Amino acid sequence: MNFSHTIAILAYNNHEMTTKNLEHLYSLGFVKNILLFDNGSEPSFENISNTLGIRYQREEKNCHVNPAWNKIFDQEKCEFLTLLNNDCFILSKQ
């Protein structure tokens, strides 16, 4: 059975850590699964998202953590949803 799975990463600034996390997930092969939710970062994460080919959503202004997660819950129609802060790393694909 092929399950649909989204890994949603909520980011607000902290560009170095977020970029490391995205590159790590990319190296594990999660490219099609990743949604980067940019919660009003300056500068935005649009360039790194485009470079890695991952889905990107941006709020122009920080809507804060819980409202951002709620937006992700409401829009993602997948069987499994993994929520990650930008400083939480998945250690293995297994």
mmCIF file as gemmi writes it, N, C-alpha and C atoms, coordinates in Angstrom:
data_model
loop_
_atom_site.group_PDB
_atom_site.id
_atom_site.type_symbol
_atom_site.label_atom_id
_atom_site.label_alt_id
_atom_site.label_comp_id
_atom_site.label_asym_id
_atom_site.label_entity_id
_atom_site.label_seq_id
_atom_site.pdbx_PDB_ins_code
_atom_site.Cartn_x
_atom_site.Cartn_y
_atom_site.Cartn_z
_atom_site.occupancy
_atom_site.B_iso_or_equiv
_atom_site.pdbx_formal_charge
_atom_site.auth_seq_id
_atom_site.auth_asym_id
_atom_site.pdbx_PDB_model_num
ATOM 1 N N . MET Axp A 1 ? 0.843 -1.183 0 1 0 ? 1 A 1
ATOM 2 C CA . MET Axp A 1 ? 0 0 0 1 0 ? 1 A 1
ATOM 3 C C . MET Axp A 1 ? 0.887 1.245 0 1 0 ? 1 A 1
ATOM 4 N N . ASN Axp A 2 ? 0.549 2.217 -0.811 1 0 ? 2 A 1
ATOM 5 C CA . ASN Axp A 2 ? 1.307 3.459 -0.899 1 0 ? 2 A 1
ATOM 6 C C . ASN Axp A 2 ? 0.571 4.55 -0.116 1 0 ? 2 A 1
ATOM 7 N N . PHE Axp A 3 ? 1.142 4.96 1.007 1 0 ? 3 A 1
ATOM 8 C CA . PHE Axp A 3 ? 0.517 5.958 1.858 1 0 ? 3 A 1
ATOM 9 C C . PHE Axp A 3 ? 0.971 7.356 1.455 1 0 ? 3 A 1
ATOM 10 N N . SER Axp A 4 ? 0.057 8.298 1.545 1 0 ? 4 A 1
ATOM 11 C CA . SER Axp A 4 ? 0.472 9.681 1.317 1 0 ? 4 A 1
ATOM 12 C C . SER Axp A 4 ? 0.984 10.248 2.644 1 0 ? 4 A 1
ATOM 13 N N . HIS Axp A 5 ? 2.066 10.968 2.538 1 0 ? 5 A 1
ATOM 14 C CA . HIS Axp A 5 ? 2.753 11.46 3.738 1 0 ? 5 A 1
ATOM 15 C C . HIS Axp A 5 ? 3.328 12.835 3.441 1 0 ? 5 A 1
ATOM 16 N N . THR Axp A 6 ? 3.066 13.798 4.309 1 0 ? 6 A 1
ATOM 17 C CA . THR Axp A 6 ? 3.661 15.121 4.213 1 0 ? 6 A 1
ATOM 18 C C . THR Axp A 6 ? 4.519 15.372 5.446 1 0 ? 6 A 1
ATOM 19 N N . ILE Axp A 7 ? 5.706 15.898 5.201 1 0 ? 7 A 1
ATOM 20 C CA . ILE Axp A 7 ? 6.57 16.368 6.29 1 0 ? 7 A 1
ATOM 21 C C . ILE Axp A 7 ? 6.515 17.888 6.226 1 0 ? 7 A 1
ATOM 22 N N . ALA Axp A 8 ? 5.824 18.477 7.179 1 0 ? 8 A 1
ATOM 23 C CA . ALA Axp A 8 ? 5.668 19.928 7.214 1 0 ? 8 A 1
ATOM 24 C C . ALA Axp A 8 ? 6.677 20.521 8.19 1 0 ? 8 A 1
ATOM 25 N N . ILE Axp A 9 ? 7.458 21.463 7.683 1 0 ? 9 A 1
ATOM 26 C CA . ILE Axp A 9 ? 8.455 22.14 8.51 1 0 ? 9 A 1
ATOM 27 C C . ILE Axp A 9 ? 8.032 23.587 8.663 1 0 ? 9 A 1
ATOM 28 N N . LEU Axp A 10 ? 7.902 24.001 9.892 1 0 ? 10 A 1
ATOM 29 C CA . LEU Axp A 10 ? 7.545 25.38 10.197 1 0 ? 10 A 1
ATOM 30 C C . LEU Axp A 10 ? 8.827 26.159 10.477 1 0 ? 10 A 1
ATOM 31 N N . ALA Axp A 11 ? 9.027 27.226 9.727 1 0 ? 11 A 1
ATOM 32 C CA . ALA Axp A 11 ? 10.258 27.996 9.869 1 0 ? 11 A 1
ATOM 33 C C . ALA Axp A 11 ? 9.961 29.474 10.077 1 0 ? 11 A 1
ATOM 34 N N . TYR Axp A 12 ? 10.664 30.039 11.024 1 0 ? 12 A 1
ATOM 35 C CA . TYR Axp A 12 ? 10.66 31.478 11.222 1 0 ? 12 A 1
ATOM 36 C C . TYR Axp A 12 ? 12.104 31.904 11.46 1 0 ? 12 A 1
ATOM 37 N N . ASN Axp A 13 ? 12.691 32.479 10.424 1 0 ? 13 A 1
ATOM 38 C CA . ASN Axp A 13 ? 14.098 32.876 10.443 1 0 ? 13 A 1
ATOM 39 C C . ASN Axp A 13 ? 14.981 31.657 10.724 1 0 ? 13 A 1
ATOM 40 N N . ASN Axp A 14 ? 16.054 31.814 11.485 1 0 ? 14 A 1
ATOM 41 C CA . ASN Axp A 14 ? 17.003 30.719 11.742 1 0 ? 14 A 1
ATOM 42 C C . ASN Axp A 14 ? 17.351 29.983 10.445 1 0 ? 14 A 1
ATOM 43 N N . HIS Axp A 15 ? 17.851 30.739 9.489 1 0 ? 15 A 1
ATOM 44 C CA . HIS Axp A 15 ? 18.092 30.234 8.138 1 0 ? 15 A 1
ATOM 45 C C . HIS Axp A 15 ? 19.126 29.108 8.089 1 0 ? 15 A 1
ATOM 46 N N . GLU Axp A 16 ? 20.168 29.209 8.872 1 0 ? 16 A 1
ATOM 47 C CA . GLU Axp A 16 ? 21.212 28.178 8.829 1 0 ? 16 A 1
ATOM 48 C C . GLU Axp A 16 ? 20.661 26.819 9.259 1 0 ? 16 A 1
ATOM 49 N N . MET Axp A 17 ? 19.952 26.787 10.378 1 0 ? 17 A 1
ATOM 50 C CA . MET Axp A 17 ? 19.399 25.525 10.879 1 0 ? 17 A 1
ATOM 51 C C . MET Axp A 17 ? 18.337 24.978 9.92 1 0 ? 17 A 1
ATOM 52 N N . THR Axp A 18 ? 17.477 25.833 9.431 1 0 ? 18 A 1
ATOM 53 C CA . THR Axp A 18 ? 16.413 25.399 8.519 1 0 ? 18 A 1
ATOM 54 C C . THR Axp A 18 ? 16.999 24.822 7.243 1 0 ? 18 A 1
ATOM 55 N N . THR Axp A 19 ? 17.991 25.484 6.695 1 0 ? 19 A 1
ATOM 56 C CA . THR Axp A 19 ? 18.624 25.008 5.46 1 0 ? 19 A 1
ATOM 57 C C . THR Axp A 19 ? 19.293 23.65 5.688 1 0 ? 19 A 1
ATOM 58 N N . LYS Axp A 20 ? 19.969 23.481 6.816 1 0 ? 20 A 1
ATOM 59 C CA . LYS Axp A 20 ? 20.578 22.182 7.134 1 0 ? 20 A 1
ATOM 60 C C . LYS Axp A 20 ? 19.523 21.09 7.219 1 0 ? 20 A 1
ATOM 61 N N . ASN Axp A 21 ? 18.409 21.397 7.851 1 0 ? 21 A 1
ATOM 62 C CA . ASN Axp A 21 ? 17.333 20.419 7.993 1 0 ? 21 A 1
ATOM 63 C C . ASN Axp A 21 ? 16.764 20.048 6.623 1 0 ? 21 A 1
ATOM 64 N N . LEU Axp A 22 ? 16.491 21.04 5.794 1 0 ? 22 A 1
ATOM 65 C CA . LEU Axp A 22 ? 15.95 20.768 4.455 1 0 ? 22 A 1
ATOM 66 C C . LEU Axp A 22 ? 16.926 19.939 3.622 1 0 ? 22 A 1
ATOM 67 N N . GLU Axp A 23 ? 18.188 20.29 3.661 1 0 ? 23 A 1
ATOM 68 C CA . GLU Axp A 23 ? 19.191 19.534 2.904 1 0 ? 23 A 1
ATOM 69 C C . GLU Axp A 23 ? 19.318 18.103 3.422 1 0 ? 23 A 1
ATOM 70 N N . HIS Axp A 24 ? 19.187 17.934 4.734 1 0 ? 24 A 1
ATOM 71 C CA . HIS Axp A 24 ? 19.23 16.589 5.323 1 0 ? 24 A 1
ATOM 72 C C . HIS Axp A 24 ? 18.038 15.753 4.845 1 0 ? 24 A 1
ATOM 73 N N . LEU Axp A 25 ? 16.842 16.312 4.91 1 0 ? 25 A 1
ATOM 74 C CA . LEU Axp A 25 ? 15.653 15.591 4.438 1 0 ? 25 A 1
ATOM 75 C C . LEU Axp A 25 ? 15.761 15.265 2.956 1 0 ? 25 A 1
ATOM 76 N N . TYR Axp A 26 ? 16.272 16.213 2.189 1 0 ? 26 A 1
ATOM 77 C CA . TYR Axp A 26 ? 16.484 16.013 0.76 1 0 ? 26 A 1
ATOM 78 C C . TYR Axp A 26 ? 17.43 14.832 0.537 1 0 ? 26 A 1
ATOM 79 N N . SER Axp A 27 ? 18.491 14.75 1.32 1 0 ? 27 A 1
ATOM 80 C CA . SER Axp A 27 ? 19.463 13.661 1.166 1 0 ? 27 A 1
ATOM 81 C C . SER Axp A 27 ? 18.868 12.304 1.527 1 0 ? 27 A 1
ATOM 82 N N . LEU Axp A 28 ? 17.847 12.294 2.387 1 0 ? 28 A 1
ATOM 83 C CA . LEU Axp A 28 ? 17.164 11.046 2.743 1 0 ? 28 A 1
ATOM 84 C C . LEU Axp A 28 ? 16.115 10.648 1.707 1 0 ? 28 A 1
ATOM 85 N N . GLY Axp A 29 ? 15.878 11.512 0.717 1 0 ? 29 A 1
ATOM 86 C CA . GLY Axp A 29 ? 14.944 11.182 -0.354 1 0 ? 29 A 1
ATOM 87 C C . GLY Axp A 29 ? 13.51 11.625 -0.116 1 0 ? 29 A 1
ATOM 88 N N . PHE Axp A 30 ? 13.293 12.532 0.801 1 0 ? 30 A 1
ATOM 89 C CA . PHE Axp A 30 ? 11.942 12.983 1.123 1 0 ? 30 A 1
ATOM 90 C C . PHE Axp A 30 ? 11.46 14.168 0.277 1 0 ? 30 A 1
ATOM 91 N N . VAL Axp A 31 ? 12.067 14.44 -0.851 1 0 ? 31 A 1
ATOM 92 C CA . VAL Axp A 31 ? 11.809 15.651 -1.633 1 0 ? 31 A 1
ATOM 93 C C . VAL Axp A 31 ? 10.324 15.896 -1.89 1 0 ? 31 A 1
ATOM 94 N N . LYS Axp A 32 ? 9.624 14.9 -2.392 1 0 ? 32 A 1
ATOM 95 C CA . LYS Axp A 32 ? 8.214 15.083 -2.759 1 0 ? 32 A 1
ATOM 96 C C . LYS Axp A 32 ? 7.299 15.223 -1.559 1 0 ? 32 A 1
ATOM 97 N N . ASN Axp A 33 ? 7.783 14.865 -0.385 1 0 ? 33 A 1
ATOM 98 C CA . ASN Axp A 33 ? 6.966 14.881 0.824 1 0 ? 33 A 1
ATOM 99 C C . ASN Axp A 33 ? 7.034 16.194 1.595 1 0 ? 33 A 1
ATOM 100 N N . ILE Axp A 34 ? 7.996 17.044 1.293 1 0 ? 34 A 1
ATOM 101 C CA . ILE Axp A 34 ? 8.275 18.19 2.16 1 0 ? 34 A 1
ATOM 102 C C . ILE Axp A 34 ? 7.412 19.395 1.808 1 0 ? 34 A 1
ATOM 103 N N . LEU Axp A 35 ? 6.863 20.002 2.845 1 0 ? 35 A 1
ATOM 104 C CA . LEU Axp A 35 ? 6.227 21.317 2.749 1 0 ? 35 A 1
ATOM 105 C C . LEU Axp A 35 ? 6.972 22.233 3.711 1 0 ? 35 A 1
ATOM 106 N N . LEU Axp A 36 ? 7.549 23.289 3.185 1 0 ? 36 A 1
ATOM 107 C CA . LEU Axp A 36 ? 8.18 24.3 4.041 1 0 ? 36 A 1
ATOM 108 C C . LEU Axp A 36 ? 7.191 25.437 4.218 1 0 ? 36 A 1
ATOM 109 N N . PHE Axp A 37 ? 6.769 25.646 5.449 1 0 ? 37 A 1
ATOM 110 C CA . PHE Axp A 37 ? 5.848 26.729 5.786 1 0 ? 37 A 1
ATOM 111 C C . PHE Axp A 37 ? 6.677 27.846 6.388 1 0 ? 37 A 1
ATOM 112 N N . ASP Axp A 38 ? 6.88 28.891 5.612 1 0 ? 38 A 1
ATOM 113 C CA . ASP Axp A 38 ? 7.682 30.051 6.018 1 0 ? 38 A 1
ATOM 114 C C . ASP Axp A 38 ? 6.762 31.03 6.732 1 0 ? 38 A 1
ATOM 115 N N . ASN Axp A 39 ? 6.973 31.162 8.03 1 0 ? 39 A 1
ATOM 116 C CA . ASN Axp A 39 ? 6.081 31.956 8.866 1 0 ? 39 A 1
ATOM 117 C C . ASN Axp A 39 ? 6.558 33.412 8.989 1 0 ? 39 A 1
ATOM 118 N N . GLY Axp A 40 ? 6.787 34.047 7.834 1 0 ? 40 A 1
ATOM 119 C CA . GLY Axp A 40 ? 7.148 35.461 7.823 1 0 ? 40 A 1
ATOM 120 C C . GLY Axp A 40 ? 8.637 35.743 7.963 1 0 ? 40 A 1
ATOM 121 N N . SER Axp A 41 ? 9.48 34.801 7.579 1 0 ? 41 A 1
ATOM 122 C CA . SER Axp A 41 ? 10.93 34.985 7.703 1 0 ? 41 A 1
ATOM 123 C C . SER Axp A 41 ? 11.434 36.097 6.801 1 0 ? 41 A 1
ATOM 124 N N . GLU Axp A 42 ? 12.495 36.734 7.252 1 0 ? 42 A 1
ATOM 125 C CA . GLU Axp A 42 ? 13.2 37.749 6.455 1 0 ? 42 A 1
ATOM 126 C C . GLU Axp A 42 ? 14.675 37.414 6.424 1 0 ? 42 A 1
ATOM 127 N N . PRO Axp A 43 ? 15.264 37.151 5.274 1 0 ? 43 A 1
ATOM 128 C CA . PRO Axp A 43 ? 14.588 37 3.988 1 0 ? 43 A 1
ATOM 129 C C . PRO Axp A 43 ? 13.801 35.691 3.953 1 0 ? 43 A 1
ATOM 130 N N . SER Axp A 44 ? 12.985 35.557 2.94 1 0 ? 44 A 1
ATOM 131 C CA . SER Axp A 44 ? 12.156 34.355 2.826 1 0 ? 44 A 1
ATOM 132 C C . SER Axp A 44 ? 13.013 33.143 2.463 1 0 ? 44 A 1
ATOM 133 N N . PHE Axp A 45 ? 12.414 31.988 2.552 1 0 ? 45 A 1
ATOM 134 C CA . PHE Axp A 45 ? 13.061 30.722 2.188 1 0 ? 45 A 1
ATOM 135 C C . PHE Axp A 45 ? 12.717 30.297 0.769 1 0 ? 45 A 1
ATOM 136 N N . GLU Axp A 46 ? 12.171 31.18 -0.015 1 0 ? 46 A 1
ATOM 137 C CA . GLU Axp A 46 ? 11.72 30.809 -1.354 1 0 ? 46 A 1
ATOM 138 C C . GLU Axp A 46 ? 12.859 30.285 -2.226 1 0 ? 46 A 1
ATOM 139 N N . ASN Axp A 47 ? 14.027 30.909 -2.166 1 0 ? 47 A 1
ATOM 140 C CA . ASN Axp A 47 ? 15.146 30.472 -3.012 1 0 ? 47 A 1
ATOM 141 C C . ASN Axp A 47 ? 15.592 29.052 -2.696 1 0 ? 47 A 1
ATOM 142 N N . ILE Axp A 48 ? 15.773 28.719 -1.428 1 0 ? 48 A 1
ATOM 143 C CA . ILE Axp A 48 ? 16.207 27.361 -1.074 1 0 ? 48 A 1
ATOM 144 C C . ILE Axp A 48 ? 15.124 26.352 -1.437 1 0 ? 48 A 1
ATOM 145 N N . SER Axp A 49 ? 13.864 26.718 -1.285 1 0 ? 49 A 1
ATOM 146 C CA . SER Axp A 49 ? 12.77 25.821 -1.665 1 0 ? 49 A 1
ATOM 147 C C . SER Axp A 49 ? 12.801 25.539 -3.155 1 0 ? 49 A 1
ATOM 148 N N . ASN Axp A 50 ? 12.991 26.583 -3.944 1 0 ? 50 A 1
ATOM 149 C CA . ASN Axp A 50 ? 13.07 26.407 -5.396 1 0 ? 50 A 1
ATOM 150 C C . ASN Axp A 50 ? 14.284 25.579 -5.783 1 0 ? 50 A 1
ATOM 151 N N . THR Axp A 51 ? 15.412 25.829 -5.135 1 0 ? 51 A 1
ATOM 152 C CA . THR Axp A 51 ? 16.643 25.087 -5.431 1 0 ? 51 A 1
ATOM 153 C C . THR Axp A 51 ? 16.461 23.597 -5.175 1 0 ? 51 A 1
ATOM 154 N N . LEU Axp A 52 ? 15.817 23.255 -4.062 1 0 ? 52 A 1
ATOM 155 C CA . LEU Axp A 52 ? 15.618 21.85 -3.701 1 0 ? 52 A 1
ATOM 156 C C . LEU Axp A 52 ? 14.37 21.239 -4.339 1 0 ? 52 A 1
ATOM 157 N N . GLY Axp A 53 ? 13.517 22.063 -4.915 1 0 ? 53 A 1
ATOM 158 C CA . GLY Axp A 53 ? 12.3 21.556 -5.55 1 0 ? 53 A 1
ATOM 159 C C . GLY Axp A 53 ? 11.256 21.072 -4.567 1 0 ? 53 A 1
ATOM 160 N N . ILE Axp A 54 ? 11.167 21.736 -3.413 1 0 ? 54 A 1
ATOM 161 C CA . ILE Axp A 54 ? 10.176 21.338 -2.408 1 0 ? 54 A 1
ATOM 162 C C . ILE Axp A 54 ? 9.016 22.339 -2.398 1 0 ? 54 A 1
ATOM 163 N N . ARG Axp A 55 ? 7.883 21.876 -1.894 1 0 ? 55 A 1
ATOM 164 C CA . ARG Axp A 55 ? 6.712 22.76 -1.806 1 0 ? 55 A 1
ATOM 165 C C . ARG Axp A 55 ? 6.97 23.858 -0.787 1 0 ? 55 A 1
ATOM 166 N N . TYR Axp A 56 ? 6.439 25.02 -1.084 1 0 ? 56 A 1
ATOM 167 C CA . TYR Axp A 56 ? 6.717 26.199 -0.262 1 0 ? 56 A 1
ATOM 168 C C . TYR Axp A 56 ? 5.441 26.998 -0.082 1 0 ? 56 A 1
ATOM 169 N N . GLN Axp A 57 ? 5.231 27.417 1.148 1 0 ? 57 A 1
ATOM 170 C CA . GLN Axp A 57 ? 4.105 28.296 1.471 1 0 ? 57 A 1
ATOM 171 C C . GLN Axp A 57 ? 4.62 29.369 2.407 1 0 ? 57 A 1
ATOM 172 N N . ARG Axp A 58 ? 4.189 30.605 2.181 1 0 ? 58 A 1
ATOM 173 C CA . ARG Axp A 58 ? 4.701 31.718 2.987 1 0 ? 58 A 1
ATOM 174 C C . ARG Axp A 58 ? 3.566 32.582 3.516 1 0 ? 58 A 1
ATOM 175 N N . GLU Axp A 59 ? 3.687 32.916 4.781 1 0 ? 59 A 1
ATOM 176 C CA . GLU Axp A 59 ? 2.881 33.958 5.392 1 0 ? 59 A 1
ATOM 177 C C . GLU Axp A 59 ? 3.742 35.215 5.395 1 0 ? 59 A 1
ATOM 178 N N . GLU Axp A 60 ? 3.212 36.314 4.919 1 0 ? 60 A 1
ATOM 179 C CA . GLU Axp A 60 ? 3.984 37.554 4.877 1 0 ? 60 A 1
ATOM 180 C C . GLU Axp A 60 ? 4.353 38.041 6.28 1 0 ? 60 A 1
ATOM 181 N N . LYS Axp A 61 ? 3.468 37.772 7.231 1 0 ? 61 A 1
ATOM 182 C CA . LYS Axp A 61 ? 3.663 38.183 8.61 1 0 ? 61 A 1
ATOM 183 C C . LYS Axp A 61 ? 3.558 36.944 9.496 1 0 ? 61 A 1
ATOM 184 N N . ASN Axp A 62 ? 4.375 36.877 10.534 1 0 ? 62 A 1
ATOM 185 C CA . ASN Axp A 62 ? 4.344 35.734 11.438 1 0 ? 62 A 1
ATOM 186 C C . ASN Axp A 62 ? 2.95 35.586 12.047 1 0 ? 62 A 1
ATOM 187 N N . CYS Axp A 63 ? 2.32 34.457 11.764 1 0 ? 63 A 1
ATOM 188 C CA . CYS Axp A 63 ? 0.981 34.204 12.326 1 0 ? 63 A 1
ATOM 189 C C . CYS Axp A 63 ? 1.067 33.39 13.614 1 0 ? 63 A 1
ATOM 190 N N . HIS Axp A 64 ? 2.273 33.094 14.075 1 0 ? 64 A 1
ATOM 191 C CA . HIS Axp A 64 ? 2.578 32.362 15.298 1 0 ? 64 A 1
ATOM 192 C C . HIS Axp A 64 ? 2.401 30.855 15.096 1 0 ? 64 A 1
ATOM 193 N N . VAL Axp A 65 ? 2.919 30.101 16.031 1 0 ? 65 A 1
ATOM 194 C CA . VAL Axp A 65 ? 3.076 28.657 15.843 1 0 ? 65 A 1
ATOM 195 C C . VAL Axp A 65 ? 1.746 27.922 15.687 1 0 ? 65 A 1
ATOM 196 N N . ASN Axp A 66 ? 0.872 28.001 16.662 1 0 ? 66 A 1
ATOM 197 C CA . ASN Axp A 66 ? -0.359 27.203 16.595 1 0 ? 66 A 1
ATOM 198 C C . ASN Axp A 66 ? -1.245 27.568 15.413 1 0 ? 66 A 1
ATOM 199 N N . PRO Axp A 67 ? -1.475 28.837 15.093 1 0 ? 67 A 1
ATOM 200 C CA . PRO Axp A 67 ? -2.238 29.142 13.884 1 0 ? 67 A 1
ATOM 201 C C . PRO Axp A 67 ? -1.568 28.612 12.61 1 0 ? 67 A 1
ATOM 202 N N . ALA Axp A 68 ? -0.249 28.626 12.572 1 0 ? 68 A 1
ATOM 203 C CA . ALA Axp A 68 ? 0.451 28.08 11.395 1 0 ? 68 A 1
ATOM 204 C C . ALA Axp A 68 ? 0.225 26.575 11.281 1 0 ? 68 A 1
ATOM 205 N N . TRP Axp A 69 ? 0.359 25.85 12.399 1 0 ? 69 A 1
ATOM 206 C CA . TRP Axp A 69 ? 0.094 24.402 12.359 1 0 ? 69 A 1
ATOM 207 C C . TRP Axp A 69 ? -1.35 24.14 11.943 1 0 ? 69 A 1
ATOM 208 N N . ASN Axp A 70 ? -2.288 24.945 12.45 1 0 ? 70 A 1
ATOM 209 C CA . ASN Axp A 70 ? -3.7 24.753 12.08 1 0 ? 70 A 1
ATOM 210 C C . ASN Axp A 70 ? -3.915 24.947 10.587 1 0 ? 70 A 1
ATOM 211 N N . LYS Axp A 71 ? -3.245 25.914 9.978 1 0 ? 71 A 1
ATOM 212 C CA . LYS Axp A 71 ? -3.349 26.105 8.526 1 0 ? 71 A 1
ATOM 213 C C . LYS Axp A 71 ? -2.857 24.865 7.793 1 0 ? 71 A 1
ATOM 214 N N . ILE Axp A 72 ? -1.76 24.307 8.275 1 0 ? 72 A 1
ATOM 215 C CA . ILE Axp A 72 ? -1.211 23.101 7.647 1 0 ? 72 A 1
ATOM 216 C C . ILE Axp A 72 ? -2.181 21.933 7.804 1 0 ? 72 A 1
ATOM 217 N N . PHE Axp A 73 ? -2.735 21.734 9.011 1 0 ? 73 A 1
ATOM 218 C CA . PHE Axp A 73 ? -3.718 20.666 9.229 1 0 ? 73 A 1
ATOM 219 C C . PHE Axp A 73 ? -4.902 20.809 8.281 1 0 ? 73 A 1
ATOM 220 N N . ASP Axp A 74 ? -5.387 22.035 8.115 1 0 ? 74 A 1
ATOM 221 C CA . ASP Axp A 74 ? -6.561 22.27 7.288 1 0 ? 74 A 1
ATOM 222 C C . ASP Axp A 74 ? -6.305 22.012 5.805 1 0 ? 74 A 1
ATOM 223 N N . GLN Axp A 75 ? -5.116 22.286 5.332 1 0 ? 75 A 1
ATOM 224 C CA . GLN Axp A 75 ? -4.872 22.198 3.892 1 0 ? 75 A 1
ATOM 225 C C . GLN Axp A 75 ? -4.306 20.856 3.434 1 0 ? 75 A 1
ATOM 226 N N . GLU Axp A 76 ? -3.566 20.182 4.271 1 0 ? 76 A 1
ATOM 227 C CA . GLU Axp A 76 ? -2.915 18.939 3.835 1 0 ? 76 A 1
ATOM 228 C C . GLU Axp A 76 ? -3.899 17.78 3.901 1 0 ? 76 A 1
ATOM 229 N N . LYS Axp A 77 ? -4.094 17.156 2.781 1 0 ? 77 A 1
ATOM 230 C CA . LYS Axp A 77 ? -5.012 16.016 2.682 1 0 ? 77 A 1
ATOM 231 C C . LYS Axp A 77 ? -4.187 14.758 2.442 1 0 ? 77 A 1
ATOM 232 N N . CYS Axp A 78 ? -3.544 14.299 3.502 1 0 ? 78 A 1
ATOM 233 C CA . CYS Axp A 78 ? -2.677 13.129 3.393 1 0 ? 78 A 1
ATOM 234 C C . CYS Axp A 78 ? -3.029 12.161 4.517 1 0 ? 78 A 1
ATOM 235 N N . GLU Axp A 79 ? -2.569 10.941 4.363 1 0 ? 79 A 1
ATOM 236 C CA . GLU Axp A 79 ? -2.848 9.936 5.382 1 0 ? 79 A 1
ATOM 237 C C . GLU Axp A 79 ? -1.978 10.14 6.625 1 0 ? 79 A 1
ATOM 238 N N . PHE Axp A 80 ? -0.723 10.56 6.416 1 0 ? 80 A 1
ATOM 239 C CA . PHE Axp A 80 ? 0.201 10.793 7.515 1 0 ? 80 A 1
ATOM 240 C C . PHE Axp A 80 ? 0.784 12.195 7.392 1 0 ? 80 A 1
ATOM 241 N N . LEU Axp A 81 ? 0.824 12.898 8.51 1 0 ? 81 A 1
ATOM 242 C CA . LEU Axp A 81 ? 1.377 14.252 8.551 1 0 ? 81 A 1
ATOM 243 C C . LEU Axp A 81 ? 2.398 14.325 9.679 1 0 ? 81 A 1
ATOM 244 N N . THR Axp A 82 ? 3.64 14.619 9.319 1 0 ? 82 A 1
ATOM 245 C CA . THR Axp A 82 ? 4.704 14.795 10.299 1 0 ? 82 A 1
ATOM 246 C C . THR Axp A 82 ? 4.961 16.286 10.442 1 0 ? 82 A 1
ATOM 247 N N . LEU Axp A 83 ? 4.886 16.783 11.657 1 0 ? 83 A 1
ATOM 248 C CA . LEU Axp A 83 ? 5.135 18.195 11.932 1 0 ? 83 A 1
ATOM 249 C C . LEU Axp A 83 ? 6.518 18.341 12.55 1 0 ? 83 A 1
ATOM 250 N N . LEU Axp A 84 ? 7.334 19.178 11.916 1 0 ? 84 A 1
ATOM 251 C CA . LEU Axp A 84 ? 8.689 19.384 12.427 1 0 ? 84 A 1
ATOM 252 C C . LEU Axp A 84 ? 8.957 20.866 12.619 1 0 ? 84 A 1
ATOM 253 N N . ASN Axp A 85 ? 9.49 21.207 13.76 1 0 ? 85 A 1
ATOM 254 C CA . ASN Axp A 85 ? 10.086 22.529 13.895 1 0 ? 85 A 1
ATOM 255 C C . ASN Axp A 85 ? 11.373 22.499 13.088 1 0 ? 85 A 1
ATOM 256 N N . ASN Axp A 86 ? 11.86 23.652 12.714 1 0 ? 86 A 1
ATOM 257 C CA . ASN Axp A 86 ? 13.026 23.685 11.832 1 0 ? 86 A 1
ATOM 258 C C . ASN Axp A 86 ? 14.304 23.171 12.484 1 0 ? 86 A 1
ATOM 259 N N . ASP Axp A 87 ? 14.296 22.932 13.789 1 0 ? 87 A 1
ATOM 260 C CA . ASP Axp A 87 ? 15.488 22.407 14.453 1 0 ? 87 A 1
ATOM 261 C C . ASP Axp A 87 ? 15.322 20.927 14.851 1 0 ? 87 A 1
ATOM 262 N N . CYS Axp A 88 ? 14.303 20.26 14.317 1 0 ? 88 A 1
ATOM 263 C CA . CYS Axp A 88 ? 14.076 18.839 14.575 1 0 ? 88 A 1
ATOM 264 C C . CYS Axp A 88 ? 14.455 18.046 13.331 1 0 ? 88 A 1
ATOM 265 N N . PHE Axp A 89 ? 15.379 17.106 13.485 1 0 ? 89 A 1
ATOM 266 C CA . PHE Axp A 89 ? 15.894 16.347 12.358 1 0 ? 89 A 1
ATOM 267 C C . PHE Axp A 89 ? 15.392 14.903 12.404 1 0 ? 89 A 1
ATOM 268 N N . ILE Axp A 90 ? 14.992 14.37 11.252 1 0 ? 90 A 1
ATOM 269 C CA . ILE Axp A 90 ? 14.681 12.943 11.119 1 0 ? 90 A 1
ATOM 270 C C . ILE Axp A 90 ? 16.013 12.24 10.923 1 0 ? 90 A 1
ATOM 271 N N . LEU Axp A 91 ? 16.3 11.263 11.765 1 0 ? 91 A 1
ATOM 272 C CA . LEU Axp A 91 ? 17.607 10.623 11.725 1 0 ? 91 A 1
ATOM 273 C C . LEU Axp A 91 ? 17.709 9.517 10.68 1 0 ? 91 A 1
ATOM 274 N N . SER Axp A 92 ? 16.585 8.888 10.36 1 0 ? 92 A 1
ATOM 275 C CA . SER Axp A 92 ? 16.616 7.764 9.434 1 0 ? 92 A 1
ATOM 276 C C . SER Axp A 92 ? 15.309 7.719 8.656 1 0 ? 92 A 1
ATOM 277 N N . LYS Axp A 93 ? 15.356 7.196 7.467 1 0 ? 93 A 1
ATOM 278 C CA . LYS Axp A 93 ? 14.134 7.058 6.655 1 0 ? 93 A 1
ATOM 279 C C . LYS Axp A 93 ? 13.325 5.84 7.096 1 0 ? 93 A 1
ATOM 280 N N . GLN Axp A 94 ? 13.888 4.959 7.863 1 0 ? 94 A 1
ATOM 281 C CA . GLN Axp A 94 ? 13.214 3.727 8.267 1 0 ? 94 A 1
ATOM 282 C C . GLN Axp A 94 ? 12.341 3.943 9.464 1 0 ? 94 A 1
